[in-house]
């Protein structure tokens, strides 16, 4: 096995060979060649072939060689450009899934509307349900294809290790969310309604339709959330790709300075550099597609300053150098070709523009923006979760009072009218909290879909509790209000854990240990459960936990609630 490795813009290739064992006659054999030791870089060319010599001692040994195979390592700019196209396909497919889901929703709304006018199911109702099921199946098939494409992108990133561990981890979390979009609950609820529509009484039909609607809304939330998270991931990924691309351009400049190539090679390199700059500027412009209101200004400033740096400190120097080479070539017509070549090679080192530093500056700018956006978003997310947790603690107190009052209020008492008003207030506040949680979930990949699902279920529990209080049923009100109370506490606990996770991540990102030795929520609760009587010590430990988690002091009542 013989090979030649031609490093990018270096005149002399590196040759090498590897002895292979004698193959068996008539048997196809494989040889695994580990080329990692060659340390290939973008734009390197590796050419290899097989040479075989026979053992003809009579007529003399004869040698033949196979066809030459050349592998060219693409530049990072070109590679990331091809990766961007794959990611754009995923984004387009997500929009297509969303559009098909809207068509499914419209078909189901037609079914609901027709039943309002005529409660008895008709052939037209069944046709509408069939259309809904058809659209739902289309959504499922598109999601299957989408997940395959995204899995290929993720595997490619893992194999090449070109992006940071943090970015690859975000890809992994997003992949899990994409797989969770197609929850079978919606399909099962829809099939149950289709199969039994003729046998259901009005109350059963209402309940079956309510189940479909609930699962449909949950499905839509997961889809909408995944689309928004993908856009945010794409923005951070694109910034990191830009930084890596600028780093690679700086590496090429360093290699050229250490081993200057010929004038011809340099001219080809500079012409290709201009093409690469066009692609980099286009990638910078594309950042606006996935910007948001929070980061629109810094992205716009980065776009303007980076393009100015490219044009003033890079493109301009390249174009001036190429123009000088062209003029020197024209003015040297009276000299021999070899004299011109020698003269150009001697002066090339001094004439070459120094582009390593501008590319390094551009890479640093991209990384600074990426870190700034990430830190700002983390602060917003933590502040939002703090607000939600505080609100849930207040709601927990109010709901616990309602649980106690329903236990002590007599059946059919007029006091339930006032309790219903209070329950209505809790329900309205929870609705605002639910909206806030959903918006936060669009920014936090670690945010479990289960939190949104449990919040939706809690809204249904509060609605049932309100209904039972309005009917002044002591037994049913007690059960329903207690279920809602448990739901509020469960969500508060999940939010507290998520908040702790994000703050650990934030501390780690700022150079902290990430854990600081503080106990987890579960450990803290277990410790408090074992304590007896020393309320002051308990309060101090809770306060310390809140300070660690939230960075600010809650009220005494809120501490006790948590």
Residue pairs with C-beta under 8 A, 6 or more apart in sequence:
1 17
1 18
1 19
1 20
1 31
1 33
1 48
1 49
1 50
2 15
2 16
2 17
2 48
2 49
2 50
2 51
2 65
3 15
3 16
3 17
3 46
3 47
3 48
3 49
4 13
4 14
4 15
4 16
4 46
4 47
4 48
5 13
5 14
5 15
5 16
5 38
5 40
5 44
5 45
5 46
6 13
6 14
6 44
6 45
6 46
6 47
7 13
7 14
7 41
7 44
7 255
7 259
8 41
8 42
8 43
8 44
8 45
8 252
8 255
8 269
9 43
9 252
9 255
9 256
9 261
9 265
9 266
9 269
10 255
10 259
10 261
11 261
11 262
11 265
18 33
20 31
20 50
23 29
33 48
35 46
38 46
40 46
40 73
41 73
41 251
42 73
42 74
42 75
42 76
42 79
42 248
42 252
43 72
43 73
43 74
43 75
43 252
44 72
44 73
45 70
45 71
45 72
45 73
46 70
46 71
46 73
47 68
47 69
47 70
47 71
48 68
48 69
48 71
49 65
49 66
49 67
49 68
49 69
50 65
50 66
51 63
51 64
51 65
51 66
52 63
52 64
52 65
53 61
53 62
53 63
54 61
54 62
54 63
55 61
56 62
74 82
75 248
75 276
76 162
76 241
76 244
76 245
76 248
77 245
77 248
77 249
77 276
77 279
77 280
78 279
79 162
80 241
80 244
80 245
80 283
81 279
81 283
83 153
83 156
83 241
84 238
84 241
84 283
84 286
86 149
86 152
86 153
87 153
87 234
87 237
89 149
90 146
90 149
90 150
90 153
90 230
91 230
91 231
91 234
93 142
93 145
93 146
93 149
94 146
94 223
94 226
94 227
94 230
95 227
96 142
97 139
97 142
97 143
97 146
97 181
97 223
98 223
98 224
98 227
100 135
100 138
100 139
100 142
101 135
101 139
101 219
101 220
101 223
103 135
104 132
104 135
104 136
104 138
104 139
105 216
105 220
107 128
107 131
107 132
107 135
108 128
108 129
108 132
108 212
108 213
108 216
110 128
111 125
111 128
111 129
111 132
112 209
112 213
114 122
114 124
114 125
114 128
115 121
115 125
115 205
115 209
119 202
119 205
121 197
121 198
121 205
125 197
126 194
126 197
129 190
129 193
129 194
129 197
130 194
132 190
133 190
133 191
133 194
136 186
136 187
136 190
139 182
140 182
140 187
143 178
143 181
143 182
144 182
146 178
147 175
147 178
147 179
150 174
150 175
150 178
151 175
153 171
154 168
154 171
154 172
154 175
157 163
157 167
157 168
157 171
158 168
162 244
163 237
163 240
163 241
163 244
164 240
167 233
167 236
167 237
167 240
170 233
170 236
170 445
171 233
171 237
173 445
173 446
174 226
174 229
174 230
174 233
174 445
177 222
177 225
177 226
177 229
177 445
177 449
178 226
180 222
180 449
181 219
181 222
181 223
181 226
183 215
183 218
183 219
183 222
185 215
185 218
186 212
186 215
186 216
186 218
186 219
189 208
189 211
189 212
189 214
189 215
190 212
192 208
192 211
193 208
193 209
193 211
193 212
196 208
197 205
197 208
200 208
214 456
214 460
217 456
218 452
218 453
218 456
221 438
221 452
221 456
222 449
222 452
224 442
225 438
225 441
225 442
225 449
225 452
228 442
228 443
229 442
229 443
229 445
231 290
232 290
232 292
232 377
232 442
232 443
233 445
234 290
235 287
235 290
235 291
235 295
235 299
235 373
236 370
236 373
236 374
238 283
238 286
238 287
238 290
239 287
239 366
239 367
239 369
239 370
239 373
240 366
240 367
240 370
241 283
242 280
242 283
242 284
242 362
242 363
242 366
243 363
243 364
243 366
243 367
243 370
244 363
245 280
245 283
246 280
246 359
246 360
246 362
246 363
246 366
247 359
247 360
247 363
249 273
249 276
249 355
249 359
250 355
250 356
250 357
250 359
250 360
250 363
252 269
253 354
253 355
253 356
253 359
254 356
256 266
256 269
256 352
257 352
257 354
257 356
260 266
260 348
260 349
260 352
261 269
262 341
262 345
263 325
263 341
263 344
263 345
263 348
266 348
266 352
267 322
267 325
270 318
270 321
270 322
271 322
273 314
273 318
273 355
274 315
274 318
274 319
277 310
277 314
277 315
277 318
280 310
281 307
281 310
284 302
284 303
284 306
284 307
285 303
287 299
287 302
287 303
288 299
288 300
288 303
291 299
291 300
294 376
294 377
294 380
295 373
295 376
295 377
298 369
298 372
298 373
299 369
299 373
302 365
302 366
302 369
305 365
306 362
306 365
306 366
309 358
309 361
309 362
309 365
310 358
310 362
313 355
313 358
314 355
314 358
314 359
317 353
317 355
318 353
318 355
320 353
321 351
321 352
321 353
324 351
325 344
328 340
328 344
329 340
332 339
332 340
332 343
335 343
374 509
375 506
375 509
377 443
378 502
378 505
378 506
378 509
380 443
381 440
381 443
381 444
381 502
382 499
382 502
382 503
382 506
382 550
382 551
384 436
384 439
384 440
385 440
385 495
385 498
385 499
385 502
386 499
386 550
386 552
387 436
388 433
388 436
388 437
388 440
388 495
389 492
389 495
389 496
389 499
389 550
389 562
390 554
390 558
391 429
391 432
391 433
391 436
392 433
392 488
392 491
392 492
392 495
393 492
393 554
393 557
393 558
393 561
393 562
394 429
394 558
394 561
395 426
395 429
395 430
395 433
395 488
396 485
396 488
396 489
396 492
396 561
397 557
397 561
398 422
398 425
398 426
399 426
399 481
399 484
399 485
399 488
400 485
401 422
402 419
402 422
402 423
402 426
402 465
402 481
402 485
403 478
403 481
403 482
403 485
405 415
405 419
406 419
406 469
406 474
406 477
406 478
406 481
407 478
409 415
409 416
409 419
409 474
410 474
411 472
411 473
411 474
411 475
412 472
412 474
413 472
413 474
414 472
416 469
416 470
416 472
416 477
417 470
417 472
419 469
419 477
420 466
420 469
420 470
423 462
423 465
423 466
423 469
423 481
424 466
426 462
426 484
427 459
427 462
427 463
427 466
430 455
430 458
430 459
430 462
430 488
431 459
433 455
434 455
434 456
434 458
434 459
437 451
437 452
437 455
437 495
438 452
438 455
440 447
441 447
441 449
441 451
441 452
444 498
444 502
446 498
446 501
446 502
447 498
448 494
448 498
450 494
451 491
451 494
451 495
451 498
454 487
454 490
454 491
454 494
455 491
457 487
458 484
458 487
458 488
458 491
461 480
461 483
461 484
461 487
462 484
464 480
464 483
465 477
465 480
465 481
465 483
465 484
467 480
468 476
468 477
468 479
468 480
468 481
469 477
469 481
492 562
493 521
496 521
496 549
496 562
497 520
497 521
497 522
499 549
499 550
500 520
500 521
500 548
500 549
503 548
503 549
503 550
503 551
504 514
504 515
505 514
507 513
507 514
507 516
508 514
516 548
518 544
518 545
518 548
519 527
519 545
521 545
524 541
524 542
524 545
527 541
528 538
528 541
528 542
531 537
531 538
539 556
539 559
539 560
542 559
542 560
542 562
543 553
543 559
546 553
546 554
546 559
546 562
547 553
554 562
